[in-house]
Each structure stands twice: as structure tokens, then as C-alpha cells.
């Protein structure tokens, strides 16, 4: 295969970022990133280190990922911290040691198909883990907390999407905290670990075919560096309980992306594409804005603020406690039923052949 740049796979567009807003978000501040070894988390760390933060604590539970991150860039302010966000004592140690002023929470289970099989663990990591990091941030005096969310949280059809929607509600519920809790929502990042692009390239190396779930399935894509730049900008805007949406452009058919990968990689034009059917939790199209939400402009290009027309349920705190309890003591079906109770528009997609 010939080498190519990721931007060659997407329709041409230019995202103008506001470097001054990015620096104002973190310059001179102590910053902590969870999920630092992931695709978004690692790029966050690399960019934050160039923006003049006073310190950068990189929290990651996967040793190899954290080690690879350490080798990928050198910075006097970067401090790797091997820890699981579900380990409250270790998490408290990270916050006590670094006293972060700004927290970027990127740690999450993100793979739809695995989350369907392990709903209890996905709730523990995505929901309980987020709550614990939020509580640690508030307890240790963080000024801002930025949750990284996903378009799969909008009208969710999967366990993963439903758990991310619950975390968005957690942020809304923290409006009265002295820490400013905010959410940044965006679609798929092209080339992330475990995403469709690495799979396509692996399939090309084997001679094909490229597998696509459905001929009409579409997704929103953004390059990882662009997404991270806009996330850091959104931290500058952060208001308590707000959700900020990144400009994702037009959605792209996955089959068209597959054809483009074949073209730019130099693979034989005869390389086959096979349709294998939607998997549990997947849907044809993703949404960026919910039916009860509206987008309003902000002072920064390519970032909108999302406002919900639906108030947070009075029972949210008790529902959340029940969900977390079931993640430890119940079954996957118990957890999914409780997710539906908290997120009424969670319509679980089950393939016809399942």
C-alpha cells in the first residue's frame, strides 16, 4: 500500500481554530487528563503540553498505552500516572498530588459491540467512573471539568451510547457545583484505535474483502487533531452544565469511505466490499442534536452550544444509584432496563437475525 494522509479520505474543508482561546483555557494551569493513552486522550496530552500548562497529569490504566504516550513526546510538565478511575484511593492520590485546575475526562469504554456484551462493566467504567472523577475534581478544587461525549449519546440505540447520555445528565446535574462541569460532544474520530479505518487497512493487507455493515450506514467524522483543538477551545467557553457540539460537517457513507480507502491506498480496484449486516446496538444514521435540543452559536467558529428543552428528572439521583447498584449485583438485562428508565429515548437496536 502507498502511504497517504488521513485528510485525503474526507471531503476538503478547513477548520479555523482560535489559538488564543486554546491557550487561555490551559496556559499556566495545572491540567489532568483521564484516558490519556487513548486516541483522543493522547492527542489531548500532546497538544496541552505545547500550550503552556503548568503541569500535565496523564491518568491511564493501560500500562502499554501510557508507556507509548511517554515515548511519543517529551515535555517537562508531563507526568504519567498509572491508575484506574474506579480505584477511588488511587484517583484521590492523583488529584491530591497534582491539584488540577482543569480536568479533561476522556476515559471511557467506546466500542459498541463489546459494550453490548458487557453492559454491567460499561456502566461501571463510563457512569461510575465519570461520577468518581467528577467528585474528585470538585473535592480537590478543580476550576473546570470537561467531559468528552459522543454523538452516540443522542437518541441512543446502544448500551455505550446510553451510558454516555447518562454522563451528560451527570454534568447537567452538577450545575450548582463550585467546579464548572461541561460536556463536549462530537462524532467519530478518523483513525482512532479500533475504528473502521484500521480495520479497512488490515483487510486490504489480507487482500480483502472490506466489510461494511450496511450500504446506507453513515457516520460523522473528524480528524483527531482537529477534534482535540476544538475540545480545548470549548473549555474556554465552559459554562456550568453546558453541552458544546463540534462542527462535524456532513455525514459520510461508510461504503464510500471504504471505496476511498481502496483508492488512496493503491489497493487493486477489484478489491471487494461485502455487507455483513448491522450489529446489535448499531443504527443507520447517528444524530448530533436530540429531538428535545436546539443548537445556538457561540463566540467561536465550529462550536455550538446545545440547550435541552427537557428538565432533569427529579428521580435522577435515585435512578443513578440504582443503575450503579445493578452494575454490581444485577444482570446485563437489569442494567439495560434501568438505562431505559433513565434515558427514555434509548431504543435498543437488535438485528433481525439476532
C-alpha positions in Angstrom: 0.0 0.0 0.0 1.1 3.5 -0.6 1.2 5.9 2.3 -1.5 8.6 2.5 -2.7 11.4 4.8 -5.9 10.9 6.7 -7.4 14.2 5.4 -7.4 12.6 1.9 -10.2 10.4 3.0 -12.6 13.2 3.9 -14.3 15.9 1.9 -12.0 19.0 1.9 -12.8 21.6 4.5 -10.8 24.0 6.7 -11.4 24.2 10.4 -10.0 27.5 11.7 -9.1 27.2 15.4 -8.7 30.1 17.8 -5.2 29.6 19.2 -5.7 32.4 21.7 -8.8 30.7 23.2 -6.9 27.4 23.4 -4.1 29.0 25.3 -6.5 30.9 27.6 -8.1 27.6 28.5 -4.9 26.0 29.9 -1.9 28.3 29.9 -0.3 28.5 33.3 -2.8 26.0 34.8 -2.4 22.5 36.2 -4.2 20.0 34.0 -5.2 16.4 34.4 -6.4 14.1 31.6 -8.0 10.7 32.1 -7.9 8.1 29.5 -4.6 9.6 28.5 -3.4 6.6 26.5 -6.4 6.6 24.2 -6.7 8.1 20.7 -8.2 11.4 21.9 -6.6 11.4 25.3 -3.1 11.0 23.9 -3.6 13.8 21.4 -5.0 16.0 24.1 -1.8 15.5 26.1 0.4 16.3 23.2 -1.4 19.5 22.4 -1.8 20.6 26.0 1.9 20.2 26.5 2.5 22.8 23.8 0.0 25.3 25.2 2.0 26.3 28.3 0.1 24.4 31.0 2.0 24.5 34.3 1.7 20.7 34.8 0.1 17.8 32.9 -1.0 14.7 34.8 -1.7 11.8 32.4 -4.0 9.2 34.0 -4.3 5.9 32.3 -4.8 2.3 33.5 -3.4 0.5 30.5 0.4 0.3 31.1 1.4 -0.1 27.4 -0.6 2.8 26.2 0.8 5.1 28.9 4.3 3.9 28.1 3.8 4.6 24.4 2.4 8.0 25.2 5.6 8.8 27.3 7.7 7.8 24.3 5.7 9.8 21.8 6.6 13.3 23.1 8.9 14.9 25.6 7.7 17.6 28.0 9.0 18.8 31.3 5.4 19.3 32.5 4.1 15.8 31.6 3.7 13.4 34.5 2.3 9.8 33.7 0.1 8.4 36.4 -0.9 4.7 36.2 -4.3 4.3 37.7 -7.8 3.0 37.2 -10.5 5.7 37.6 -12.6 3.2 39.5 -9.9 2.9 42.2 -11.1 5.8 44.5 -8.0 5.8 46.6 -5.6 5.8 43.6 -7.8 8.5 42.0 -7.6 10.6 45.1 -3.9 10.3 45.1 -3.6 11.5 41.5 -5.7 14.6 42.4 -4.0 15.2 45.7 -0.6 15.1 44.0 -1.4 17.3 41.0 -4.2 19.6 42.3 -5.5 20.1 38.8 -7.3 23.3 37.9 -8.7 21.8 34.6 -9.7 18.2 34.1 -10.4 16.6 30.7 -12.2 13.3 31.2 -11.6 11.1 28.1 -11.6 7.7 29.8 -14.5 5.5 28.6 -15.4 2.2 27.1 -16.2 3.2 23.5 -16.7 0.0 21.4 -20.4 -0.6 20.8 -20.3 -4.3 20.2 -18.2 -5.0 23.3 -20.4 -2.8 25.4 -23.5 -4.8 24.3 -21.9 -7.9 25.7 -20.7 -6.3 28.9 -23.3 -3.8 29.8 -22.5 -4.0 33.6 -18.8 -3.3 33.1 -19.6 -0.5 30.6 -21.9 1.2 33.2 -19.2 0.8 35.9 -16.5 2.3 33.7 -18.5 5.0 31.9 -21.0 6.1 34.5 -19.5 5.2 37.9 -16.0 6.2 36.6 -17.3 9.6 35.4 -19.0 10.2 38.7 -15.9 9.4 40.7 -13.7 11.7 38.6 -16.3 14.5 38.9 -16.4 14.1 42.7 -12.6 14.1 42.9 -12.4 17.2 40.8 -14.9 19.0 43.0 -13.3 17.8 46.2 -9.9 18.9 45.2 -10.9 22.3 43.9 -10.7 22.0 40.2 -12.0 25.0 38.3 -13.3 23.2 35.2 -14.1 19.7 34.2 -14.6 18.8 30.5 -16.4 15.5 29.7 -15.7 14.0 26.3 -19.0 12.7 24.9 -20.2 11.3 21.6 -23.0 11.6 19.0 -24.0 8.0 20.1 -25.4 9.6 23.3 -28.1 11.3 21.1 -31.2 9.1 20.7 -29.0 6.2 21.7 -29.5 2.7 20.3 -26.7 1.0 22.1 -25.5 0.5 25.7 -22.4 2.5 25.1 -24.5 5.5 23.8 -26.9 5.2 26.6 -24.2 5.3 29.2 -22.6 8.3 27.6 -26.0 10.0 27.7 -26.2 9.3 31.4 -22.8 11.0 31.9 -24.1 14.1 30.0 -27.0 14.1 32.5 -24.5 13.8 35.4 -22.9 17.0 34.1 -26.2 18.8 33.9 -27.0 17.7 37.5 -23.8 19.4 38.7 -24.8 22.9 37.7 -24.6 24.3 41.3 -21.1 23.0 42.0 -18.2 25.4 42.5 -16.4 23.4 39.8 -17.7 24.2 36.3 -18.7 20.9 34.7 -19.3 20.9 31.0 -19.6 18.4 28.1 -18.1 18.4 24.6 -19.9 16.2 22.1 -18.6 15.1 18.7 -18.8 12.1 16.3 -16.2 9.6 15.1 -12.6 10.5 15.0 -11.0 9.1 11.9 -8.2 6.6 12.5 -8.8 6.1 16.2 -7.8 2.8 17.8 -10.3 0.1 16.9 -12.2 2.3 14.4 -13.3 1.4 10.9 -10.1 2.8 9.2 -7.5 0.5 10.9 -9.9 -2.5 10.1 -10.1 -1.5 6.5 -6.3 -1.2 6.2 -5.9 -4.6 7.8 -8.4 -6.2 5.4 -6.6 -4.6 2.4 -3.3 -6.1 3.6 -5.0 -9.5 3.6 -6.3 -8.9 0.1 -9.9 -8.1 1.0 -12.8 -8.0 1.2 -13.6 -4.8 3.1 -16.6 -5.4 5.4 -19.3 -2.8 5.8 -22.3 -3.4 8.0 -25.0 -1.8 5.6 -24.9 0.0 2.3 -26.6 3.1 3.7 -24.9 3.4 7.1 -23.5 6.9 7.6 -21.3 8.4 10.3 -19.9 11.9 11.1 -16.1 12.0 11.0 -13.4 14.5 12.2 -9.6 14.2 12.3 -8.3 13.6 15.8 -6.1 16.8 16.0 -9.0 19.0 14.8 -11.3 17.4 17.4 -8.8 18.0 20.2 -8.2 21.6 19.2 -11.9 22.3 19.4 -12.3 20.5 22.7 -9.6 22.7 24.2 -11.3 25.8 22.7 -14.7 24.6 24.2 -13.0 24.5 27.6 -12.5 28.3 27.3 -16.3 28.7 26.8 -17.3 26.3 29.5 -20.4 27.2 31.5 -21.9 25.1 34.2 -23.9 22.1 32.8 -23.5 23.2 29.2 -23.0 20.8 26.2 -20.9 22.0 23.3 -21.1 20.4 19.9 -18.2 20.4 17.5 -18.8 21.1 13.8 -18.7 17.7 12.2 -19.6 18.7 8.6 -21.8 16.3 6.6 -22.1 12.6 7.5 -20.3 10.1 5.2 -21.5 6.8 3.9 -19.2 4.1 5.3 -19.2 2.3 1.9 -18.0 5.5 0.2 -15.2 5.7 2.8 -14.3 2.1 2.1 -14.0 2.9 -1.7 -11.9 6.0 -0.9 -9.5 3.9 1.2 -9.1 1.4 -1.6 -8.4 4.3 -4.0 -5.9 6.3 -1.9 -4.0 3.2 -0.6 -3.3 1.9 -4.0 -5.2 -1.3 -3.4 -6.5 -3.2 -6.5 -9.6 -1.5 -7.8 -11.2 -5.0 -7.9 -11.0 -5.3 -4.0 -14.4 -6.4 -2.9 -16.7 -4.8 -0.4 -19.1 -7.1 1.5 -22.1 -6.1 3.6 -22.3 -8.1 6.8 -25.4 -6.5 8.5 -25.8 -4.1 11.3 -24.6 -5.4 14.7 -26.5 -5.1 17.9 -26.6 -1.5 19.1 -25.8 0.0 15.7 -28.1 2.1 13.6 -28.0 3.5 10.1 -27.5 7.2 11.0 -26.2 9.0 14.0 -27.6 12.3 15.3 -25.8 15.2 16.7 -28.7 17.0 18.3 -31.6 15.4 20.2 -35.3 15.9 19.5 -35.6 18.0 22.6 -32.4 20.0 22.0 -31.5 23.1 20.0 -28.1 24.5 18.9 -27.2 28.1 19.3 -24.0 29.8 18.1 -21.1 30.6 20.4 -18.4 33.1 20.1 -16.1 30.5 18.5 -16.3 29.1 15.0 -17.2 25.4 14.6 -18.5 25.1 18.1 -22.3 25.4 19.0 -23.9 25.2 22.4 -26.7 22.6 22.8 -29.6 23.5 25.0 -32.2 21.0 26.2 -35.9 21.7 26.4 -36.4 18.8 28.9 -35.7 19.4 32.6 -33.6 16.8 34.5 -35.9 14.3 36.2 -36.4 14.7 39.9 -35.6 11.0 40.3 -32.3 11.2 38.5 -30.1 10.8 41.7 -32.0 7.7 42.9 -32.2 6.2 39.4 -28.4 6.7 39.1 -27.8 5.0 42.4 -30.0 2.1 41.3 -28.2 1.8 38.0 -24.8 1.7 39.7 -26.1 -0.9 42.2 -27.3 -3.1 39.4 -24.0 -2.8 37.6 -22.5 -4.7 40.6 -25.3 -7.0 41.6 -27.7 -7.4 38.6 -27.6 -8.9 35.2 -27.0 -7.2 31.8 -30.7 -7.2 31.2 -31.3 -5.5 34.6 -28.8 -2.8 33.6 -30.3 -2.2 30.2 -33.8 -1.9 31.7 -32.5 0.7 34.2 -30.8 2.6 31.4 -34.1 2.8 29.5 -35.7 4.2 32.6 -33.1 7.0 32.9 -32.8 7.6 29.1 -36.4 7.3 27.8 -35.4 7.7 24.1 -32.9 4.7 24.4 -34.3 2.4 21.8 -32.1 -0.7 21.8 -31.3 -1.8 18.3 -31.4 -5.6 17.9 -30.6 -7.1 14.5 -33.3 -9.1 12.8 -31.1 -12.1 12.6 -30.1 -11.9 16.3 
